Amino acid sequence: HTFGGAGEAWTRVAQNLWYTTDGVFGRPVEVVGRTVLIYVVLGAILQSAGAGAVLLRVAFAITGRLAGGPAHAAIVGSAMFGTMSGAAVANVVSTGVFTIPVIKKVGFSPRFAGGVEAAASTGGQITPPVMGAVAFLMADLTGIPYLYIIVAAAIPALMYYLSLFTIVSLEAKRKKIAPIPREDRVKLTLNDGIKSIAFFVPLMVIVGVLLTGRTPQNAGVYAAASAFVLSLILFPEFRHPRKWLEALIDAGRASATLMIVVAAIGFVIGVVNMTGIGLWFAERVLSFSGQELGFALVMVMLASLVLGMGVPTGAAYLIIGIVLGPAIAKLGVPLVAAHLFVLYFGVMSSVTPPVALSAFAAAPIAGAGPMETGWAAVKLAAAGFIIPFVFVFHTDILLIVEGATIYGAAWAVLAFVFTTWGLGTGIIGWDADDLPAWQRVLRIITGILCLFTDWRVALAAAAALVAMTILQRVRSRSVALE
């Protein structure tokens, strides 16, 4: 009775869940069947053709000069393919078998190597233009045009990977890992450059078709067709019908799993709508938080992490968006910011113990324990837990919200750069030399304070962070001279 569902006859419940569009065969199944599945096919074609291996070669070549190059290559490769694959765990398994051993070989610990792959693969789910197919679900659920959503998600995704790059670089310097020797670096050939077209052209086709005003599913069909034709031309092994069958089987398995999960989500949605538990939960969050936005966001964050654990990204977003989205929207947060907020934490649940699926998938490949890999992934993906608060309090960074300005977005990005430095050095415990515990804590705190909307607090925190950095560099140089 507390949830408002008492007194419902089982016949009405069954009818509502099975014979209306408010249950199993509701909007989620419709959206996935109409829009998402073609992108699953697109990812399967590219994977079967061998585009993933080419992307990794490109990533290794781009990052070879950096300290800890293989770890950066894993980030770049997983980001590019993760946005298409739609599944963080599948991305970990498919790219991790190549990247994790190389990351370990240059000197990173097994748990760190697994954590890098898990964090990078998970980030693909928040990276436009496909965002693991969640962008299409969000467009349907919110009524916001798909193009607007990917524009809003662009800068936050770049910020996530900027932070990941920074933390990997700091760890590489702390462990004194040098760049890969010139003679051992991957050297791109003309053939690699040509084959990479099979990945980049479909992405451009998606954006180009959408800009003409066509639907996302229309863009997906054109992208899949272009990927198939280019794969036939550029990958000789893909010309055998056996490869086509392999791609179809992979797509079929992924689609069947996704449809089963989404159909099950239909039960949840039907029950939520019948009982009113979604509105009840939103009201309880608002009541418990006393209309205090910051406290309400923390509660929604924790609930999103719990609800998203062990659930594929698309399904996690549907559950969380329907139940928790209204709670944030009622506090005056723009709709796109509210839904991106819950999406981020649904995605981050993939690296958050105790049910960190991405990290658990990476652990056996890395030869590390699941929990220690999970906690390593959490440290690496720390920005993913901060960025959602950034675009709630600094909505300019989403670009499409009413009143957004380029100056506001630039201010938010600059503030996040300071935050990244504070978090990165504090988490890794290194800045030209090992940092004492008190300074690590202080750097993390000041880094977070840089994001405050009160510019006086933000500037004071940034100044303190700069001062600590300069003093640490001076102290390190003095010790080296002695």
C-alpha positions, 0 to 999 in steps of 0.5 A: 500500500505504501507504494500505491500498488495494493488492490490490483487484480493479477488479471489486470497486471497480466493484461497491462504487462503483456497486452499493452504498450506499457509493459513487455512490448512497450517503447523500449522494445520498439526503440531497440528494434527500430533504431538500436539493432542496426548499430549492433549490426554495424559494430559486428560488421566492423569487428568481424572484418578486422577493423578493431585490429586496425584501430589498435594499430593506429592507436599504438602509432599515435601514442608510441612517443608518450610515456606509457604509450601502450596504456594510452593506445588502449584508451584511444582504441577502446574509446573509438571502438567502444562507442560503436560496440554498445557493450563495455564488457564485449569491448574489454574482451575484444580489445583487452586481449591485445592491449593488456599484455602490452601494458603489463610488458612496459612496466605497469602492474597487472591490476593497473593494466586491467583497470586502464582497459576497463575504464577506457572501454566503459568510457566508450558508452558515453562517447558520441556519436553512438554512445553505445546506442544509449543516445537513441534511447535517451532521444526517445525517452526525453523527446530531445533530438538525437543530434542535440544529445550528442552535441551535449555529450561531446565535451564531457566525453572529452573531459573523461578521456583527458582525465584518463590520459593524465592519470596514466601519464602520472603513473608512467612517470611515477614508475619511470616508464619510458616511451616505447623505443623508436625501433619498436614502435608501431609504424603505420603503413599506407595499407593501415591508413586505407583500412581505417577508412572502414571505421571512420567513413561510417561515423561520418555517414551517421553524422552526415545523414542526420544533418540532412534531417533523416532519422537515426535508423536511416543513418544506421542503415546507410552506415552499416551498408557503407561499412559492409561495402568498405569491408569487402573492398579493404579486407580481403578475408571479409569477402568470404561468405563465412565472414558475413555469417560470422558477423550476422551470428555475432549481431544476432547473439548481441541483439537477442541478449539486448532484446531479452534484457529490454523486454524484461525492463518492460516489466519494470516500467509497467510495474513502475507506471502501475504502482507509481513507485517512480514518482514515489521515489522521486518525492522521497528523494526530494523530501529527504534532501530537503530540496537541497540539490547537492544532497539530492544529486548524491542520493541519486548518484548512489541509487544509480550506481546500485541500480546499474550494477550488473546491467548492460548500459542501455537497460541500466539507463532505461531503469535509472532514467525512468525511476530517477530522472524525474527526481533531478528534473523536479529540482530545476535541472535541465532535462538533458543534464538530468538524464546525462547525470543518471546515464553517467552513473549507470555507466560508472557502475560497470567499473564500481565494485562489488559488481564491476563487470568491465573490471571483472572481465579485464581481471583474468586477462591481466592476471589480477584479482577482480576486486583490486582491478575494480578499485584500480578502474575506479581510480582511473575513472575518477573523473566519471564520478565528477563530470556529472556534477559539472554539467549540472552546476555548469550547464554551459558545458552541454552547449544546447541548454537555454542560456549557454554561452561559449564563455561559460563552457570555456570556464567550466573546461578550464576549471575541470583541467585544474580538477583533473590535475588535483585529482590525478596527482592526488590519486597517483601520489606523484608530482615530480616526486612522491607526494606525502599523504596530507598533500594528496588529500589536500590536492583532491579537495582543492581540485574538487573545489575548483568546480564550485560555481562561486568564482571566488572559491574556485579561484582560491582553490586553483591558486592553492593547487598551483602553489602546491605544484610549484612548491613540490617542483622546487622541493623535488629539484632541491632534493635532486641537487643534493 
